[in-house]
């Protein structure tokens, strides 16, 4: 015989079990499969129903934080954490086998940090992205912060890439996607081509209010916010925010409207529209500070970086940059510089 206490106990167990089942079957109040909007808890302002709202475009950019877009064994987040400055800024460059070979541009690039004015400490914030296996192996021999970009089937980036050839364009747009991924991970970045030598810290020439700052082959006038200036994507600073993430998404999507062109050309076509749409302040840095062979300044009391722009071919770039670096060493030997 069951007592009244047994019956009441049984009914209590049934009630608890029923409640648990109802809770398990109820829809979650938190849509956990939705991408986090930003690193700062702000909504991701993608603007006026643009292509930036298309999840497939974000997936291509590597901006969706799912396992399908990021390999399980990917070491990039940890590498960025190690490289980041206090304000979560990293410096990065891309290199391939031809440019990373012994005595090639990567060696000259790294040497410039060691002989520049207070630039050597910046090396601990520099991540070198190798686009092929030999470049990665060579990077590991010379620098502690190297990242092997996953290979793309059927494409070989190891050799010197002819300007505007198919593989060159693929590499430029892949670089653009990678930059977008850095922003999505919450890091500001300075991107520098490896055919740029660093003589001073160029970050000191970028105003706090700039969201995107870029170099320019030529700098007419004196207004850094004049969007008539043509961009050079060899040096880019971007501050991580939902606005700059959205800018990058739309920038990448705009390539479809300009087939057969690199990301720098497309940037110049859409910079006005996208900066207005997303509230992004775009600035160009004077060639007195970020100089190059298109408009070369040799005022070594001002110059921060020298870019081998307006030169064709690895051999010519290497020879001209080596010449400038030798002049810099001679200048430093006879002048006491502290900034």
N, C-alpha and C positions, 0 to 999 in steps of 0.2 A: 504493500500500500504506500502510495506517495502522500506525504504530508502536505499541508498547505504551504509550508515554507519551501519545500522542493518545487512545487508548482510555480510559486512566485519567483524563485531563483531562475527557473527555466525561462519564464517569460522575460525576465530582465536580460538574460543572455541573448535571446532572440531580438530584443529591441536594439541592443548595442550593435549586433551584427548587421541588422537592417540599416541602421544609421550609417555604418561604415561603408556598406555597399552603395548607398545613395550618394555619399560624398565622393566615392571613387568614380562613379559614373557621371557625376555632374561636370559641366564644362569648366575649365580652369578660368579664374578671373584674370589671369595674366597670360597674354598671348606670347608664350615663351619662344615661339619659332620666328618671331619678328625681329629683324636686325635692330640692335641697340642704336638709338638715334645719333649719339655722339659720345665723345669722351668727357663731356662736361655736363651731361644731363640736360642739354638743350635739344629742342626738336631740330631735325635735319631739314633746313629750309631749302628745298630743291626748286622752289619757284614755280612758275606759271604752267604747270602741266607739261614740262619739257621732257625730252628723252631721258633726262636724269631720273625720272620716275620709273623707268623701265628696269625691273630687276635683272633682266638678262644682260643689260649694259653694265650694271654694277658687278655682276658675276664675272664678266670679261675683264673688268678693271681689277679684280681681286679685292673688292671692297665689301663683299658679303662675308660675314664672319662665320661661315659654315665649314664643316669638314670637307665638303666637296670642293671648296676653293682654296683651302690651305692644307698641304700635306701634313699628316700626323707627325712626321719626323722633322718638320720644318724648323730650322734653327734661327730664323730671322728675328722673331720677337726677343729672344734672349740676347742675340747679338746687338740689337738696337738698345736694349736695356744697358748693356755693358758700355756702349759707345756714347750714350747720351750725355749732353751737358746738363747742368742743373735745371735748365728751363726746357728740357726734353728736345733739344736741337741736336741733330747729327749732321755730319758732313759725309757725302758719298760721291763716288765716281764709278764709272763702268770701264772695263778693259777687256781686251781679247788677247789671244796668243801673240799676234803681231805687235801689239802695243805694250805687252807685258814682258816681252823677251828681254834677256840680259842686255843692258846697254840701250834699251829702247825708251819710249816716252814715260813709262811708269817709273823707271829709275830716276829720270830727270825730275818728274813730278814730286816724288818723295824727297829727293835731295833739296828741292826748293824750300820745303817746309823746314828742313834742318838748318838752312843758311839764311832764312828770312828773319825779319824783326819780330821776335816773340811769336813765331808761328810753330815752332817745334812742339809745344804742348798741345797744339790742335790735332796732332797725329793720333792721340788717344781717342779722338772723337770721329776719326775717319774710317768709314766702312768701304772697302773695295769690292765691287760686285764683278765677279768674273763670269763671262758669258760662255766660256768653254772650259773643258777639263784642264788643258795645259796652262791656261791663264790662272786658273784656281791654284794649281800646284805651284806655279811661280809666285803667286801672291803669298802663299803660306810660307815661302822661304824668306820673304822680305817684310811682311807686315802681319800683326797679330789679329786683325779684324777683317776677315775675308768671307765672302758669301758666294756660293756657287749657284748661279741662276739656273733653275731647272731647264734642261734642254727642250727645244721644240723639234718635233719630228720633221725630218727632211730639210732642216735649215742648219747651216754651218757658219757660225760667226767668227771662227778662229782667224781667218785671213783678213788682210786689210780690205775694208769695204769701200768699193767705188761709190763716190758721191751720187746719190739719187738712184742707184741700182736697187733692184727689188729687195735684196737682203738688207741693204742699208736702211730703206724705208721701214721694213719690218722691225729692225733693231730700234729705230727712233721711236716708233709707236709702242714697242715693248717697254722701252725706257719710261715712256709716259705712263703706262699702266703701273709700272713698279713704283714710280713716284706717288701715284694715287694710293697705292697700298700703304706706303709709309705714312701718309696723312691719315688713312683709315685706322692705322695702329696707334694714332695719337701723337706722332712725332713731327716737329718742325724739321725741315731739312734745308741744307745747302747742297745743291747739286753742282759739281764742277766737272767739266771735261778733263780727261787725263792729259790733254795737250794744253794745259794751263799751268803756269808756274805761279806759286804763291810767295809773295815777298812781304806782305803784311796781312793782318786779319781783315778781310773785306766786310765782315759783319759790322765793323765799326762805322761803315759808310751806309748802312741801311737803317732808315728811320724806324722807330718803334711802331709807328702807325701803319707801316706797309704790310699788306697781306701777301703780296707777291712782288718780288724785286728781281729784275732780270738785267743782264748785260745787253749792250747794243753795239753793233759794229761801228756806228757813228752816232754822235750825240749833238745834233744841232740845237742851238738855243741853250737855255739854262733851266728849263722846267722839267724836273724828273717825272712829273705826273702827266706829261704830254703824251697822249696815246698815238700821236702821229709818228713817234719814233718806232723804228723797226726793231723787233726783238732778236736777240741771239740766245738760243737755249743752252749754250755752253756753260753759262753760270745762272743758276736760278735759286732764289731763296723763297720758301713758302712756309707760312705760319699755319699750323694745323688748326682747323676749325670746320664746323659744318658748312660754312660758306665756301671755303677753298676746296673742300671735298666735292661739293656740288659743282663748282667751277670746273674741276678736273673731269667729272663725269660728262658734262656737256661738251667740254673741249674734245674729249675722245670721241664722243658721238658725232661731232661735227666733221670728222674725217670723211664720213660717207658723202658729204656735200662737195668735197675737194679731193677726189680720187687721184692717186699718183703723186701726192704731196706729203712732205714731212710735217711733223708736229709744229715746228717753228712757223712755217708758212700759214698753217691753219690757225695758230694762235693769233697771228696778226690780222686775220680776217674776222675773227670772232671776239677779240679782246674787249671791244667797246660794248657789244651787246651783253657778253657774259659778266663783265665787271659791273654793269648797271643792274643786270638781273639778280645777281647774287650779293650785291653790296661789297664787292671785293676791290680794295685799293691796290692798283697796279702801279709800280714805280720802276723807272729805268735808272741805272747807275751810270754816272758820268764816266766817259772813257779816260778821263784824267786819273781815275782810280782803278776801274776795270778796263784796262787797255788791251789792245791787240794790234795785229799787223794791218788791219783795215784802216785804223786811225791811231797810229802808235805814238804813245807818249813815253819819253825817257826821262821824265822828271822823277828821279828815284826818291825824292822827298815826299812824293804823293802816291805813287803807283802801289797798288795792292796786289793785283794779279796781271799777268800777261798771257794772252790767248793767241795760239797759232792759227787765228782765223785768216781768211783771204789768202791762204797758202794751200797748195794742192800736193798731196802725197806725204807719206810718213817721213821719207828721207829729208825733204825740205823743212817740214815742221820741226823735226828733231834738230837739224843744224841751226835753224834760226833761233829756236828757244835756248839751245845750249849757248849760243853767242850772247843772248841777253843775260843769261844767268852768269856767265863769265864777267860781263860788264858790271853786273850787280855785285859780285864778289870784290871786284876792284874798287867799286864805289864804297863798299862797306869797309874795306881795308884802310881807306883814307878819311872816313867820316864816322864819327861816333853817333849812332842813331839809337834812340830809345823808343820811338813810336812810328 
